[in-house]
Amino acid sequence: MKKLTTCFQTFSTPKAFRCLSAVVFALVCTQSVNAQPIQIVNLLELSGAGATVGTNMKNGAELAIKEINASGGILGRKIDVTTMDTQTNPGVAKGLAQKAVDMDVYAVIGPIYSGSIMVSMAETRRAEIPNFTGAAAASVTQQGNPYIFRTNFTQASSMPKVVRYIKDQLKAKSVDLIYINNDFGKGGRDEFIKSAQALGLKMGADISTDQNQLDFSAAVIKAKQSGGDVLFAYTNEEESARLVRELRKQGYNKPIVGDTTIVNQKVIELAGDAANGIVGHVALTADAPQAEVKSFVAKFEKEYKFKPDHNGLQGYMIPYIIKAVTEKIGKVDRKAFAAAMKGAVLKVKDQPGLLLDVHFDDKGDPDRVSYLVEIKGGKQMVVSTLPAAGSF
């Protein structure tokens, strides 16, 4: 009581009371700002050709955000997420990115399609907003954009692993290539050919196909006539399913190898038994042996009633990456966040939601373990875990 009386006496003069009021007001304002939600935008393909991949990433991100908010948020602040549909259209993606900029958000997730992120990231870069993408085109992180961060592997890092498998495990001397003629497909084609030539593989047929193409009979005929030892197929998910069905229909009986898209869960669903036997290199898979991944898949299936693909895993990891790095720098600051992401080493033991240990390089590309999977009985089966390129 004596201390309380002294306190009142200290601030009994009008001047002292005004000072105290100013201090209290400042504290209240600071607490109010700190209590405001952290704004994040999902800028994803929810309709059009990319609806499957966009929906997976959206669901994964929202599941993580729900968990993070339930555990107290980031630095005591909840996450408020707004989701926008790019319609798998680069022009729409660019316009929505500007809308996200006008909202003054902390981070943007997406788009996933390379053609869309290539135009939309110009808007987030100008506003200095960290932007995460699952796009694989090598060119995405070769622009010197300090605010772009990839959760998928760049084609420049994944294609050498695929080519090494074709040469060393399949003992192939020549390879035919079917790719999709968009930014994603052309980037993958170029990196694959570069890697194949470096290892002495002879390139056979080089066959271009179109996005939304329905009939792959002519492409398959060209591949059969070429006579390569292996076919490397690099198209988007729905096109991959149509291609696989046509390959089986025409009796193509040589090894079919691809990257993430051709062994995607959606391809397995659409192609049915035709997908069995296909081998692909994946940066992430719902069938990975890690306990954290298994736990995530169970939660995802319970929440959404279907099994996630690699985009679901990427979507889930991104909010946890944002949480880990933001708490590391101790403030919600976009510039400081972007700077801290370059060279960041993030460990599952510190943040289980990350699912896998990951290191980001100075371009914003990730390095972590990856997998070779084969489709057996309508499921992805991990046949090999490939180590990260560096040690961290």
RODO-2510 file (C-alpha; in nm, 4 decimals, decimal comma):
residues 392
     n   res          X          Y          Z
     1     m     0,0000     0,0000     0,0000
     2     k     0,2895     0,2371     0,0773
     3     k     0,4362     0,1776    -0,2703
     4     l     0,0975     0,2393    -0,4304
     5     t     0,0571     0,5706    -0,2406
     6     t     0,4052     0,6785    -0,3502
     7     c     0,3154     0,5971    -0,7116
     8     f     0,0070     0,8216    -0,7016
     9     q     0,2020     1,1002    -0,5364
    10     t     0,4728     1,0811    -0,8051
    11     f     0,2227     1,1446    -1,0824
    12     s     0,0040     1,3925    -0,8940
    13     t     0,1114     1,6955    -1,0993
    14     p    -0,0636     1,7660    -1,4333
    15     k     0,2655     1,7498    -1,6285
    16     a     0,3617     1,4152    -1,4819
    17     f     0,0124     1,2796    -1,5439
    18     r     0,0291     1,3837    -1,9110
    19     c     0,3636     1,2044    -1,9456
    20     l     0,2168     0,8928    -1,7872
    21     s    -0,0828     0,9093    -2,0215
    22     a     0,1472     0,9354    -2,3231
    23     v     0,3441     0,6329    -2,2091
    24     v     0,0281     0,4300    -2,1519
    25     f    -0,1098     0,5347    -2,4918
    26     a     0,2133     0,4316    -2,6650
    27     l     0,2113     0,0955    -2,4903
    28     v    -0,1508     0,0340    -2,5865
    29     c    -0,0808     0,1265    -2,9496
    30     t     0,2227    -0,1009    -2,9604
    31     q     0,0257    -0,3887    -2,8145
    32     s    -0,2519    -0,3243    -3,0658
    33     v    -0,0110    -0,3372    -3,3614
    34     n     0,1602    -0,6471    -3,2275
    35     a    -0,1769    -0,8175    -3,1855
    36     q    -0,2769    -0,7614    -3,5484
    37     p    -0,2761    -1,0757    -3,7662
    38     i     0,0128    -1,1405    -4,0059
    39     q    -0,1301    -1,1175    -4,3569
    40     i    -0,0394    -1,3885    -4,6115
    41     v    -0,1865    -1,4435    -4,9579
    42     n    -0,2237    -1,7760    -5,1375
    43     l    -0,1935    -1,6866    -5,5065
    44     l    -0,2656    -2,0253    -5,6602
    45     e    -0,4090    -2,2179    -5,9538
    46     l    -0,7518    -2,3277    -5,8285
    47     s    -0,9136    -2,3624    -6,1722
    48     g    -0,7861    -2,4311    -6,5222
    49     a    -0,5055    -2,6733    -6,6059
    50     g    -0,3298    -2,6237    -6,2713
    51     a    -0,6307    -2,6793    -6,0443
    52     t    -0,4972    -3,0044    -5,9000
    53     v    -0,1565    -2,8677    -5,8012
    54     g    -0,2987    -2,5393    -5,6733
    55     t    -0,5636    -2,7062    -5,4597
    56     n    -0,3038    -2,9345    -5,3030
    57     m    -0,0784    -2,6423    -5,2122
    58     k    -0,3692    -2,4356    -5,0814
    59     n    -0,4901    -2,7184    -4,8580
    60     g    -0,1410    -2,7891    -4,7260
    61     a    -0,0800    -2,4222    -4,6450
    62     e    -0,4166    -2,3777    -4,4746
    63     l    -0,3635    -2,6905    -4,2644
    64     a    -0,0282    -2,5558    -4,1421
    65     i    -0,1717    -2,2113    -4,0718
    66     k    -0,4534    -2,3675    -3,8708
    67     e    -0,1969    -2,5533    -3,6598
    68     i     0,0300    -2,2517    -3,6153
    69     n    -0,2597    -2,0298    -3,5062
    70     a    -0,3781    -2,2946    -3,2611
    71     s    -0,0330    -2,2999    -3,1012
    72     g    -0,0093    -1,9220    -3,0569
    73     g     0,0820    -1,7962    -3,4030
    74     i     0,4111    -1,6311    -3,4952
    75     l     0,5636    -1,4117    -3,2248
    76     g     0,2228    -1,4128    -3,0589
    77     r     0,0406    -1,3012    -3,3741
    78     k    -0,2093    -1,5126    -3,5660
    79     i    -0,1858    -1,5621    -3,9429
    80     d    -0,4667    -1,4291    -4,1596
    81     v    -0,4655    -1,5959    -4,5049
    82     t    -0,6447    -1,4782    -4,8189
    83     t    -0,6670    -1,7151    -5,1164
    84     m    -0,6923    -1,5972    -5,4776
    85     d    -0,7402    -1,8056    -5,7944
    86     t    -0,5016    -1,7325    -6,0836
    87     q    -0,7129    -1,9543    -6,3121
    88     t    -0,3766    -2,0898    -6,4372
    89     n    -0,3489    -1,7688    -6,6380
    90     p    -0,0286    -1,5587    -6,6203
    91     g    -0,2171    -1,2357    -6,6873
    92     v    -0,4616    -1,3023    -6,4048
    93     a    -0,1720    -1,4002    -6,1770
    94     k     0,0029    -1,0695    -6,2421
    95     g    -0,3118    -0,8705    -6,1624
    96     l    -0,3754    -1,0622    -5,8419
    97     a    -0,0142    -1,0159    -5,7347
    98     q    -0,0708    -0,6410    -5,7582
    99     k    -0,3809    -0,6841    -5,5425
   100     a    -0,1695    -0,8667    -5,2833
   101     v     0,0782    -0,5787    -5,2948
   102     d    -0,2034    -0,3309    -5,2308
   103     m    -0,2994    -0,5390    -4,9243
   104     d     0,0560    -0,4854    -4,7892
   105     v     0,0917    -0,8551    -4,7032
   106     y     0,3876    -1,0132    -4,5260
   107     a     0,4341    -1,2964    -4,7784
   108     v     0,2807    -1,4500    -5,0909
   109     i     0,2539    -1,8228    -5,1618
   110     g     0,2418    -1,9067    -5,5351
   111     p     0,1754    -1,9262    -5,8169
   112     i     0,3123    -2,2736    -5,8956
   113     y     0,3158    -2,2686    -6,2768
   114     s     0,6413    -2,1301    -6,4093
   115     g     0,4756    -1,9069    -6,6690
   116     s     0,2613    -1,7417    -6,4007
   117     i     0,5300    -1,6858    -6,1389
   118     m     0,7651    -1,5403    -6,3997
   119     v     0,5272    -1,2464    -6,4524
   120     s     0,3665    -1,2158    -6,1080
   121     m     0,6924    -1,2081    -5,9116
   122     a     0,7821    -0,8773    -6,0741
   123     e     0,5004    -0,7195    -5,8715
   124     t     0,5996    -0,8732    -5,5372
   125     r     0,9638    -0,7886    -5,6013
   126     r     0,8838    -0,4195    -5,6523
   127     a     0,6972    -0,4169    -5,3224
   128     e     0,9741    -0,6149    -5,1471
   129     i     0,7366    -0,8952    -5,0457
   130     p     0,8788    -1,2462    -4,9911
   131     n     0,7248    -1,4787    -5,2517
   132     f     0,7295    -1,8608    -5,2314
   133     t     0,6738    -2,0801    -5,5365
   134     g     0,6700    -2,4463    -5,6273
   135     a     0,7695    -2,3710    -5,9892
   136     a     1,0500    -2,5855    -6,1287
   137     a     1,1762    -2,3722    -6,4196
   138     a     1,5415    -2,2906    -6,3552
   139     s     1,4914    -1,9348    -6,4834
   140     v     1,2644    -1,8429    -6,1881
   141     t     1,5573    -1,7995    -5,9494
   142     q     1,8083    -1,6896    -6,2108
   143     q     1,6667    -1,3369    -6,2347
   144     g     1,8471    -1,2064    -5,9262
   145     n     1,5203    -1,1519    -5,7395
   146     p     1,6067    -1,1294    -5,3670
   147     y     1,2436    -1,1926    -5,2650
   148     i     1,1728    -1,5199    -5,4515
   149     f     1,2060    -1,8556    -5,2733
   150     r     1,1460    -2,1938    -5,4278
   151     t     1,0142    -2,4966    -5,2366
   152     n     1,0528    -2,7341    -5,5310
   153     f     1,3839    -2,8350    -5,6859
   154     t     1,5102    -2,6334    -5,9784
   155     q     1,5396    -2,8301    -6,3008
   156     a     1,9124    -2,7592    -6,2966
   157     s     1,9464    -2,9652    -5,9772
   158     s     1,6943    -3,2420    -6,0490
   159     m     1,7788    -3,3293    -6,4105
   160     p     2,1359    -3,4494    -6,3395
   161     k     1,9922    -3,6961    -6,0855
   162     v     1,7421    -3,8299    -6,3404
   163     v     2,0037    -3,8633    -6,6139
   164     r     2,2433    -4,0396    -6,3766
   165     y     1,9715    -4,2943    -6,2979
   166     i     1,8989    -4,3525    -6,6687
   167     k     2,2653    -4,4035    -6,7502
   168     d     2,3899    -4,5933    -6,4462
   169     q     2,0860    -4,7950    -6,3364
   170     l     1,9060    -4,8517    -6,6669
   171     k     2,2324    -4,8786    -6,8633
   172     a     2,0816    -4,6727    -7,1451
   173     k     2,2916    -4,5372    -7,4299
   174     s     2,0189    -4,3290    -7,5968
   175     v     1,7048    -4,1554    -7,4787
   176     d     1,3935    -4,0118    -7,6451
   177     l     1,2258    -3,7032    -7,5020
   178     i     0,8619    -3,5911    -7,4975
   179     y     0,8043    -3,2523    -7,3335
   180     i     0,5316    -2,9910    -7,2989
   181     n     0,5852    -2,6667    -7,4885
   182     n     0,5514    -2,4142    -7,2048
   183     d     0,7984    -2,2440    -6,9703
   184     f     0,8048    -2,5463    -6,7424
   185     g     0,8516    -2,7981    -7,0218
   186     k     1,1065    -2,6033    -7,2244
   187     g     1,3171    -2,5327    -6,9179
   188     g     1,3168    -2,9005    -6,8228
   189     r     1,3961    -3,0087    -7,1771
   190     d     1,6989    -2,7804    -7,1972
   191     e     1,8366    -2,8923    -6,8605
   192     f     1,7761    -3,2593    -6,9408
   193     i     1,9571    -3,2401    -7,2743
   194     k     2,2467    -3,0534    -7,1135
   195     s     2,2795    -3,3201    -6,8435
   196     a     2,2425    -3,6079    -7,0913
   197     q     2,5135    -3,4716    -7,3183
   198     a     2,7454    -3,4170    -7,0233
   199     l     2,7174    -3,7869    -6,9350
   200     g     2,7505    -3,9097    -7,2920
   201     l     2,3882    -4,0130    -7,3515
   202     k     2,2759    -3,9920    -7,7127
   203     m     1,9570    -3,7927    -7,7718
   204     g     1,7001    -3,9525    -8,0007
   205     a     1,3574    -3,8039    -8,0737
   206     d     1,2896    -3,4570    -7,9340
   207     i     0,9100    -3,4302    -7,9344
   208     s     0,7141    -3,1187    -7,8405
   209     t     0,3526    -3,1370    -7,7175
   210     d     0,1049    -2,8685    -7,6111
   211     q    -0,0625    -2,7750    -7,2850
   212     n    -0,4173    -2,9180    -7,2720
   213     q    -0,3321    -3,1566    -7,5574
   214     l    -0,5790    -3,4454    -7,5719
   215     d    -0,4352    -3,6765    -7,8402
   216     f    -0,0814    -3,8101    -7,7900
   217     s    -0,0922    -4,0813    -8,0575
   218     a     0,1393    -3,8982    -8,2996
   219     a     0,3925    -3,8216    -8,0266
   220     v     0,4035    -4,1865    -7,9189
   221     i     0,4450    -4,3062    -8,2778
   222     k     0,7471    -4,0761    -8,3163
   223     a     0,9017    -4,2126    -7,9961
   224     k     0,8488    -4,5738    -8,1072
   225     q     1,0022    -4,5044    -8,4466
   226     s     1,3061    -4,3375    -8,2920
   227     g     1,4135    -4,6479    -8,1042
   228     g     1,5778    -4,4891    -7,7991
   229     d     1,6548    -4,7155    -7,5036
   230     v     1,4471    -4,5061    -7,2619
   231     l     1,1719    -4,2456    -7,2883
   232     f     1,1957    -3,9378    -7,0686
   233     a     0,8537    -3,7710    -7,0404
   234     y     0,8198    -3,4168    -6,9059
   235     t     0,4658    -3,2811    -6,9216
   236     n     0,2146    -3,1451    -6,6702
   237     e    -0,0028    -3,3808    -6,4674
   238     e    -0,3172    -3,4227    -6,6790
   239     e    -0,1151    -3,4351    -7,0002
   240     s     0,1136    -3,6942    -6,8400
   241     a    -0,1867    -3,9188    -6,7691
   242     r    -0,3047    -3,8971    -7,1300
   243     l     0,0477    -3,9633    -7,2587
   244     v     0,0919    -4,2666    -7,0328
   245     r    -0,2384    -4,4172    -7,1426
   246     e    -0,1435    -4,3722    -7,5081
   247     l     0,2012    -4,5267    -7,4527
   248     r     0,0404    -4,8379    -7,3049
   249     k    -0,2282    -4,8448    -7,5737
   250     q     0,0365    -4,8553    -7,8446
   251     g     0,2338    -5,1219    -7,6618
   252     y     0,5370    -4,9128    -7,5748
   253     n     0,7475    -5,1494    -7,3633
   254     k     1,0675    -4,9601    -7,2868
   255     p     1,1384    -4,7851    -6,9559
   256     i     0,9434    -4,4631    -6,9011
   257     v     1,1141    -4,2140    -6,6723
   258     g     1,0146    -3,8661    -6,5636
   259     d     1,0357    -3,6147    -6,2887
   260     t     0,7788    -3,5142    -6,0282
   261     t     0,4770    -3,4561    -6,2533
   262     i     0,4557    -3,7982    -6,4191
   263     v     0,4457    -3,9853    -6,0867
   264     n     0,2023    -3,7384    -5,9310
   265     q    -0,0957    -3,8785    -5,7401
   266     k    -0,3309    -3,7201    -5,9940
   267     v    -0,1564    -3,9035    -6,2789
   268     i    -0,1925    -4,2301    -6,0893
   269     e    -0,5647    -4,1650    -6,0449
   270     l    -0,6237    -4,0648    -6,4080
   271     a    -0,3998    -4,3212    -6,5773
   272     g    -0,4909    -4,6183    -6,3577
   273     d    -0,2911    -4,9353    -6,4234
   274     a    -0,1144    -4,7656    -6,7150
   275     a     0,0968    -4,5733    -6,4634
   276     n     0,2458    -4,8863    -6,3090
   277     g     0,6177    -4,9253    -6,3754
   278     i     0,6910    -4,5587    -6,4351
   279     v     0,9911    -4,4220    -6,2446
   280     g     1,0318    -4,0595    -6,1443
   281     h     1,2579    -3,8363    -5,9413
   282     v     1,0678    -3,6341    -5,6822
   283     a     1,1787    -3,3598    -5,4479
   284     l     0,8949    -3,4531    -5,2106
   285     t     0,6575    -3,7452    -5,1837
   286     a     0,3724    -3,8362    -4,9529
   287     d     0,5263    -4,1846    -4,9370
   288     a     0,8588    -4,0672    -4,7940
   289     p     0,9758    -4,2812    -4,5010
   290     q     1,0262    -3,9909    -4,2567
   291     a     0,7939    -3,9987    -3,9536
   292     e     0,7086    -3,6279    -3,9887
   293     v     0,5918    -3,6810    -4,3465
   294     k     0,3778    -3,9791    -4,2483
   295     s     0,2173    -3,7760    -3,9709
   296     f     0,1403    -3,4890    -4,2099
   297     v    -0,0158    -3,7214    -4,4691
   298     a    -0,2455    -3,8729    -4,2053
   299     k    -0,3596    -3,5249    -4,0940
   300     f    -0,4098    -3,4094    -4,4533
   301     e    -0,6171    -3,7145    -4,5465
   302     k    -0,8305    -3,6749    -4,2351
   303     e    -0,8922    -3,3063    -4,3142
   304     y    -0,9459    -3,3223    -4,6916
   305     k    -1,0376    -3,6866    -4,7620
   306     f    -0,7709    -3,7455    -5,0253
   307     k    -0,3994    -3,8164    -5,0340
   308     p    -0,1744    -3,5118    -5,0940
   309     d     0,0789    -3,4865    -5,3728
   310     h     0,4150    -3,3095    -5,3456
   311     n     0,2405    -2,9733    -5,3776
   312     g     0,0435    -3,0474    -5,0614
   313     l     0,3708    -3,1077    -4,8779
   314     q     0,5222    -2,7867    -5,0167
   315     g     0,2154    -2,5883    -4,9148
   316     y     0,2323    -2,7268    -4,5622
   317     m     0,6022    -2,6519    -4,5209
   318     i     0,5864    -2,2874    -4,6328
   319     p     0,4015    -2,1394    -4,3302
   320     y     0,6401    -2,3288    -4,1034
   321     i     0,9363    -2,1855    -4,2960
   322     i     0,7855    -1,8394    -4,2498
   323     k     0,7367    -1,9077    -3,8777
   324     a     1,0897    -2,0439    -3,8265
   325     v     1,2681    -1,7577    -4,0024
   326     t     1,0451    -1,4825    -3,8579
   327     e     1,1019    -1,6080    -3,5047
   328     k     1,4726    -1,6332    -3,5758
   329     i     1,4948    -1,2631    -3,6695
   330     g     1,2552    -1,1755    -3,3863
   331     k     1,0298    -0,9400    -3,5822
   332     v     0,7772    -0,9238    -3,8660
   333     d     0,9969    -0,7457    -4,1190
   334     r     0,9897    -0,8373    -4,4893
   335     k     1,3385    -0,7104    -4,5750
   336     a     1,4967    -0,8770    -4,2739
   337     f     1,3074    -1,1974    -4,3544
   338     a     1,4301    -1,2060    -4,7152
   339     a     1,7874    -1,1445    -4,6048
   340     a     1,7664    -1,4209    -4,3430
   341     m     1,6309    -1,6700    -4,5980
   342     k     1,9502    -1,6554    -4,8048
   343     g     2,1746    -1,9277    -4,6693
   344     a     1,9186    -2,0327    -4,4062
   345     v     1,9568    -2,3815    -4,2614
   346     l     1,6277    -2,5018    -4,1128
   347     k     1,6057    -2,8187    -3,9053
   348     v     1,3101    -3,0444    -3,8302
   349     k     1,4328    -3,0880    -3,4722
   350     d     1,3677    -2,7159    -3,4189
   351     q     1,0454    -2,6955    -3,6220
   352     p     0,8781    -3,0337    -3,6973
   353     g     0,6377    -2,8729    -3,9431
   354     l     0,9278    -2,8314    -4,1849
   355     l     0,9010    -3,2096    -4,2472
   356     l     1,2583    -3,2272    -4,3847
   357     d     1,5817    -3,0430    -4,3075
   358     v     1,6416    -2,7817    -4,5776
   359     h     1,9088    -2,5330    -4,6786
   360     f     1,8338    -2,2325    -4,9018
   361     d     2,1134    -2,0975    -5,1205
   362     d     2,1807    -1,7354    -5,2133
   363     k     1,9376    -1,7573    -5,5078
   364     g     1,6487    -1,8878    -5,2988
   365     d     1,6731    -2,2513    -5,4141
   366     p     1,6405    -2,5373    -5,1631
   367     d     1,8725    -2,8291    -5,1009
   368     r     1,7489    -3,1384    -4,9168
   369     v     1,7112    -3,5111    -4,9699
   370     s     1,5026    -3,6286    -5,2669
   371     y     1,3637    -3,9599    -5,3865
   372     l     1,3383    -4,2000    -5,6765
   373     v     0,9926    -4,3561    -5,6832
   374     e     0,8287    -4,6241    -5,8932
   375     i     0,4554    -4,6642    -5,9424
   376     k     0,3540    -5,0096    -5,8213
   377     g    -0,0033    -5,1203    -5,7712
   378     g    -0,1269    -4,7662    -5,8129
   379     k     0,1025    -4,6256    -5,5433
   380     q     0,4323    -4,4414    -5,5254
   381     m     0,6992    -4,6707    -5,3843
   382     v     1,0252    -4,5103    -5,2761
   383     v     1,3060    -4,7123    -5,4325
   384     s     1,5903    -4,4833    -5,3300
   385     t     1,6537    -4,1792    -5,1082
   386     l     1,9017    -3,9452    -5,2722
   387     p     2,1186    -3,7266    -5,0440
   388     a     2,1204    -3,3479    -5,0439
   389     a     2,3774    -3,1978    -5,2786
   390     g     2,5638    -3,0252    -4,9944
   391     s     2,6232    -3,0987    -4,6294
   392     f     2,4330    -2,8968    -4,3699
***
